[in-house]
């Protein structure tokens, strides 16, 4: 984690995973969560570093959810033993749930009101 703290610049984290990253940040979070093969508790220090560097709570929650349930190796095993149809539905429903949880978490943890957001985007407000 110390190397990630030094090697990954804060401006890159804010650009690609921050509050204004949009769909690009969501897809990157899903991609980063599906690649590792370790247990999810390894992802918590990484999630902490991402939050400190400006990643949005939604993207961090999605990354943790994908890390815990959408590993590429796991999907391959599911296809082999349970079939492509089962794996497709399981991945689709899991992904929808992870995104919904991330969105709700960001809504519940965001201290700004809609008026604050409008005021931030419009200096004349």
N, C-alpha and C positions, 0 to 999 in steps of 0.2 A: 504494500500500500504506500510505503514511503516513496518508491520509485514512481508510482502512478501520480502521487502528489507533485513530484518534481517534473516529470516528463509531460504531463498533460496540462497545457496552459488553461488558465481560467477563462480567457476570452473564447477559446474553442468550445469549452463545455457550455458556456452561455449561448454561443451561436448555434450549436448543434443539439443541445438538450435543454436549453433554457425555456422560459415561459413563452417566448415568441418563436420557438422552433417549429410549431405546428405539426403537420403530418410527417415532415422529414424527421423531426425528433422522435415522434411516436414509432415510426418504422425502424429508426436506428436503435431505439430501446428494445424493441422486439428482437431485432437481429442480434444485438449484443447479449440478450438473455438466452437465446437459443443455442449459442455456440459452446459455452463452457460445459464441461462434464462433471464438475465437482458439485458437492452438496450446496444447498442454498445458503447455509450459514456463512459460507466463504464470501458471498456477495454482499453481506451487510457492511463490512468495512469499505468496500468499493462504493456502495450506495451512500455512505456517510461522506466520503470524499467528494462525490458528485454533488451532493446537496450543498456542501461547503463552497464548492466552486461555482454554484449558480444554476445547477440543473433544476428543472421543475419537479415538484413532488409527483405529478402525474407520470412523467417519464421514468422516475426512479421506481415508483410502484409497479409500473408496467415491466420494467427491467427485472425486478425481483419476482414478479409473477411468472414471467416467461422463463426465467432461470429455474424456477421451481417446478414448472409443469410442461414446458414446451421444448425440451432438449431435442436436437436433431437425431441423436442416437436413439433416444426413447421412441421417437416417432417411427424410426426405421424398424425397431423391434415390434412395435404395435402393428405396423403394416404386415410384417412377416407372420406374426402369430394370430392376429385378430382380423386382418383384412384391411384393404384400402378404404372401404366405405366407413368402417368403424373409426379408423384413424382420422379420416377427413372430418367426420362429424364431431369427434372428440376435440380435435384441434380447433375447429371453427367455434364451437361453443365455449371452449376454454379461453380462446383469444377474445371473444366478445365479452366474457365475464371479467377478464383481466383489465380490458380497456374501460369497462363500466366502473370497476372498482377504482381504477386510477383516476377517472374523471370525478367520481364522487368524493374521493379523498382530497383531490385538489380543491373542490368546491367547499368542503367542510373545514379545510385547514387554511384557506386563504382569508386573511384578516381584512382585505380590502372590500369595500362595497362597490356596487356598480357606479356610484357617483365618483368614488375615488379613481376608478379606472378611466372614466370619461375625463376627469380633471387631469390625469396624467397624460392622456393622449391629446388634449386640447388645452394649451396653456391660457387661452382667453376665457375659459370656463369660469 
